[in-house]
Every structure is written in C-alpha cells, then in structure tokens.
Amino acid sequence: MNTIAQALNVHAAPAAPQRSEATKIEQSRAVAEVQAMVVVARQAPRDRVKALGAVREACGIKAVAERAFWKFPRGGQTLKGESIHLARELARCWGNIDYGIKELSRDDVAGVSEMLAFAWDLETNTRAETTFIVPHLRDKRGGPERLTDVRDIYETNANMGARRVREQIFAVLPPWLIEEAVSECHRTLVDGESEPLALRIEKAIKIAADMRIARDRIEAKYGKGMTEFQADDLAQLGIALRSIKRGEISADDEFPSTAADATKAALAAGGGDKKNEPEKKADDTTKAPEEPRLSLTQQLAADILSELTAAKNPRQVEAVMKARAADIETLYAKDPERAHHDVVSAAKEKGWVG
C-alpha cells in the first residue's frame, strides 16, 4: 500500500509555494499604506479655489509654461499637445492624487516589458490605469535596434511609461482645470513675464542661430519677417525650438531649408565661379551639345524673379524682398552692370520678357 501511495504522489500536483514572512509583511504594509492615504485624503479634502489659484500661479511661471507643450512629426503631420511636465504640475496643485508607472514583468528572451501606468484621485476614488507592452527596441533610420543594456531598457520603459501616465493623470483631472492651465501657459508664453517683445525676438534669433537654424528659414515658415512677429508667433516659435532641443522633432522638418540656403552654400563652395570650372577637352566631340545653362548669378536672379512672379499680393512681394534682401545685395554689390545684365538675361531665358 505504501508503494502504491508513493507512486500516486509522484504524479500529484505540486503544492503551492509558501509565501515568506517578508512577503507577507510587505503586502500588509502596502495595504495599510493605501488605506492610510485614502483616510488622510478624505480627512483633508482639497480646497478647489486654493487649488485653482495654485495652478494659475504655477502656469504663470515661464519655466513651467515653456515645458508644458510638445510637438512630434508623424505621418506627414505634426502632432502637438500637453506634456507630462504639465500633468505632474497639475496633479501637485490639485492634490490628493497618486500616480506612477510600474514594471509588472520583464522577458529578456522575448525582449519586452509589461508595464502599468495609473492615476488615482484618492478623494473621489476615481482611478484610471492601463497596461501595455514595451518592446526592448530603439527606432533608427536603418530599422529597429535591439536593446540589451539595462540602462537603455530602463530609459525606454520610463519614456513610454511617461506618455501613458500623462493620459491617466489627465483622465482623473477635471477638464476645465486642464483648459485653464493650458490657457494660462499660453498667456505666459505670449506675455513673456512682462519682458519686451523686441528683446524676446532677439533672444529667439540667437537661440535659433545656436541651433544652426537660419533666420530666413523661420521667416519662410511663418510667412513674415521676425521683426513683424507678434507675441503669439513668438510663443509658437518657442514651442518649436524647445521641441527640437528635446529631440521630439528635427530642425529640417520644422523649418525646411530655403532656396537662399542652397544658393549661399553654392557660393561658399565656389561652384558658380567660371574661373574654377574645368576646361573642356578639345577632342571631346562625340558628346551631344549641352543646353545652355544659367550662370550662378543668373540662376540666383531667376530664383528671385520666380518667387516674385509667384507672389499673389503686395504683402507676399514684400515678404520675398525682405527674405531675399541679402541675395539682392550680393547680386549688385560687386558689379551692378553685370548684375543688371544677369537679371535681364534670366528673365529672357525664363520667357518673362521678349
């Protein structure tokens, strides 16, 4: 009988693992902590008027307003919205909110982590949470790259988790509070904490120059000279520059290079100087004759005339003249007669004049 019983026990289901005393203590502590948080939240409810004042005060600070928004390119469009920094600041001001992200599990073989993002209004018992899978990959132009370094995996999980927890915080906050915060942040970016607009424009030009973004690219993007910028224009420019600095969007996507940039690069390289052009071989008679090409100055004049021709109203003409002021000066600086001749020649080549 004992032999039969032992044989049966071999195939019996294994007993459930026993929890250690440390695990039991930790679970009890976590339950007690949550209960204490709920009790304290209900004993000290938030003052909505005071909380709204705290939100307005925080969003009135330029450092907070500058980090309140983001921009990101996707599918040929630019997505934008409120950032995790604004969400955390609103949760702090509103009070009695618990939020965070947790890594539930990690599979290094499959290369994924299961994550949880949550936000919980302890006072109203409103909770929002989401679970999601984060692949251990980094997107690159040549294709995704597998991550194996612990730090890289942690940073990827934290980055993906921050986006989810932002939405969970916004889900438990009143919509009117979010709208008020967004309006106040925009107002701060526009007013610039009472700093003169001209000084702020000058600072923006310097910041863009440090990021290798030419002024004419910015002016082409907004369709006006930076001296004509209003406070709203400058606020949007600031959001774009900060998004570029954070790596959310590239400078070339936000401010495409203009024809003037290409012309200046050609001038710098000396590609349009006829003296530097290689001489044609005397015995090269088999090639078909090439079509006559415009010189660099003629091409520059043609580009300017083309942009002026495309202008539909005086304001656009004025914008082209301002954007091309440096090029026009380049045309006429060394040899006015030659420049005039090139302009007329370019116009004839394009068929604009007889």
N, C-alpha and C positions, 0 to 999 in steps of 0.2 A: 504493500500500500504506500509506503513512504517513497518507494522508487517511482511509482505512478504519479504521486503528488508532485514530486520534484520535476518530473518530465513535463507535467502540465504547467508548472510555474515558469518553466523556461519560455513558453510561448505567451505567457500572460503579459498584459500591457504594463509598461514601466510606471512606477509610481511617480506622481507629480513632484518636481523638485521642491524642496523645502526652502522657504524664504529665510534669509539670515536675519538676525536681530537688528543689524544695522539697517537693512532694507525696510523692516517694519517700522523702525524709529523714524527713518527719513519720510516714509509715506504718512505716518501720523503727524509729523511736523508740517508737511506740505498741506495737509487737510486743515490743521489748526491755523496755519498762516492765512489760507484763503478765507476761512471763517472770520478771522480777526479783521482782515481787510474789508470784508462786507459790513461787519458791525461798525467799524470806525467810519466807513463811508456814509452809513445811514445816521450815525450819531452826529456827524459834522457835514451836513449836506452843503452843496455848493451854493454860493450867492451868485445868481445869474448876472445881476447888474455889475458886481465886482469882477466877475469873470470876463464879461464883455469889455469892461474898461481895461483889464489886463491884456486882452487880445489887441485892442486898439493901440495901447501903449507899446506892445512888443512889435506890432507891424509898422509902427511909426518910426522904428529904428532902421536906418539904412542897411546895416549889416544883415538884419533879418530879412528885409524886403528883397535884397539882392540874391538871396539863396532860396527864395520862395517859389521860383518857377524853373522849368526845364524845357528844352527843345530837343527833338530827336528825329532824324530822317528815316522814313520807311515807305517803300513802295512808290517812290517819286513824290511823296508828300512830306511835309514837316509836321510832326505831332508835337503838341505842347500841353502843359498842364501844371498843376501844383506839385511841389516836391515833397519828399519825405521830411525835409527840414521844417517846412511849414506845418506838416501834420503833427510832428512831435511838439512843436511850439504851441499849437492849439490844444493838444492833449494836456500839456503842462498848465496852460492858463485855465482850461475848463475844469480840470481837477477830477479826482476820484475815477481815473481811467487807468486800467492795467493793460499793457500791450507788449508784444515781443514776438520773436521767432524762435523756434526750436528745431533741432535736427533730430527727427524721430529715429532714423536708421541710416546707415551708410553701407553700400555694397561696392567695395573696391574692385571686385571682379567684373561686375556689370558696369561699373563706373557711374553710379547715380547715388543721390542722397534724397531721402524722403523728408520733406520739411513741413512745418506747421507755422502759419502766421495767424495771430489773433489780436483782437482788441475787445476789452470788456469794460463797460460802464458799470462800476460796482454799485452805484447809487440807484440806477434804474434797472439793473440786471439785464441790460442789453448787451449781447455778445455777438461778435462776428468773427469767423475763423475760416481758414481754407488750408487744405493740404495740397502739396504739389511736389513734383519730381524735378530735381535739378541735375541734368547730366554734367559729368565732370569734363566739360569741353570748353574751349575758348575759340570763338569765331575768328577766322583770319581770311584774308583775300584768297589764299590758296586752298581753303577748306578748313573745317574744324580741327583743332589740335587737342589731343587727349591730355588731361591734366593728371599728374601723379604726385606732385609736390603738395604736402599738407597745407602749406600757406596759400597756394593757389586755389586749392579746393575750398578752403575756408572763405577766402575773399569772394569767390564766385557765389557760394551759398549766401553769404551776407549781402551781396549786391542784389541777387534775385529775391532774397527774403525782404529786403528793404522796400522793394516795389509793392510786394503783396501786403506787408504790414501797413503801408501808407493807405492803401484802399480800405483796409479793415478799420483803421482809425477814422477815416472819413465816413465810413458806414455807420459808426455809432455816434458821431457828432451831429448836431442839428445843422441842416443845410443852410439856414440863414446865418449861422455863425461862420461857416466856411465862406459864404459870399461876402460877408462883412470884412473878413480877413483879407480876401483877395482884393477887394476894392481899396482897402486901406494900404495894402502893399503897393498897388499901382499908384496910388496917390503919393506915397513916399518916394517912389522911383521918379515920378514926374516932378515933384517939388524939389527933390534932392536936399532935404533938410535945410531949405532956405538958401542953398548955395546958388550964386548967379549962374544963369543958363550958359552964358558965354564961357565961363570958367569950366563948367562941366563938359561942354563941347570940346574945349581944348584938351581936357584930360582924356576924353574918349578917343580923340585923334592920336594922342600919344600911346594909349593902351593898344589901339589897333596897329600902330606902327611897330610897336614892340612884338606884336604877333605876326608881323610881316603881311599885314593887310593894308594895301594902298588906299588912300583916301578916295580915289576915283572909283574904286570898286564899291565902296559903301554908297557913294553918291549915285552910282548907276543902279544899285539895288533899290534905293528909296526914290529915285527919280527927281532928286533935288540936291542942291549944294548943301554942305553941312552947315554953312552959315545961315541957311534958311530953316534949319531943323527947329521943330517945336519940342516942347517937353515930352509929348507922347512919343515922337520919333526917337528921341534920345533914350527914353525908357526901354523901347523895343530893341534898340541897338545894344544897350547894356545887357539885356537878357541874352541876346545872340552871342555877344563876346564872352560872357561867362559860361554859356553852354559850350562854346568852342574850347575854352580853357579847361573845362571839366572833361572834355573828350566826348561829349554827347553828340556833337555834330562837327563836321570838318569846315575849315575856312573856305575851301573851294566850293563846297555845296551851298553854303550860306551866302557867300559873296563871290560869284564866278568872276574869273579874270576877264578884263575888257580888251577890246582891240588895241587900245592905247598901251596896255601892258606888253602885248606881243610886239608892238612896234618899237617900244623902248628897249625890249630885250634884243631885238634885231639890231638896233642902233648901237647898243653896248657891245654886241658881238662883232660889229663892223661888217655885217653881211651885206649892207647896201652900198658900200663904197666900191665904185667901179675900179679903183686902183688895185684893190685886193682881189678882184676877180681873176681867175686863171685864164691865161691866153688860150685861144682855140688852136688846135693843131691844124697845120697847113694842109696835111694830107687827109684830113677827115672830111671827105666829100661824099661819103655814102649815106650819111645821116640825113633824114628829112629836115628841111629848114624849120627851125622852131618859130612859133608865133612870137611876135614882138611882145616883150614884157615891159611893164612899167618899172621905172627906177624906184628906189625906196622912197624918195621924196614924193614922186608922182603917186605911188601907192598910198602914202600917208594922206596926200591931198585928196585922193579918190575916196578913201575911207571917210574923211571928214565930210566931203560933199555928199557921200551916200547917206550918212547919218542926218545931215541937214535936209536932204531930199525926203527922207522917211518921216521927218518931223511933221506932225499934223496941225500944230498950232504954235503961236509965238512963244508960249511958255516952254514947249519942248525944244524949240530952236535955241532959246536962251540957255536951257539946261545943257544942250550939246556944246554950245560955245564955251560955257564955263568948264565943262568936263574936258574939253579939248584945248583949253587955253594954253597949256604947256606945249602941246604939239604944234599949235599955230605959231607960237613964239619960236619953236625950233625951226619951223619952215622958213621964217623970214629973218631969223637972227643973223645968219652968215651971209646970204646973198639974196636980197629982196627980189632982184630982177629974175634970178633963176627960180626962186620960189613961185613968183607970179607965172612964169613960163610953165612950170610943172603943174600948177593948178589948172591953167587953161588946157594943157596937154591932156591931163587926166580927165577933164570934162569932155574933151573931144573923143577920147578913147571910149568913154562910157556912153557917148552919144547924146550927152545932155546939151551940147552946143554944136553949131554947124562949123 
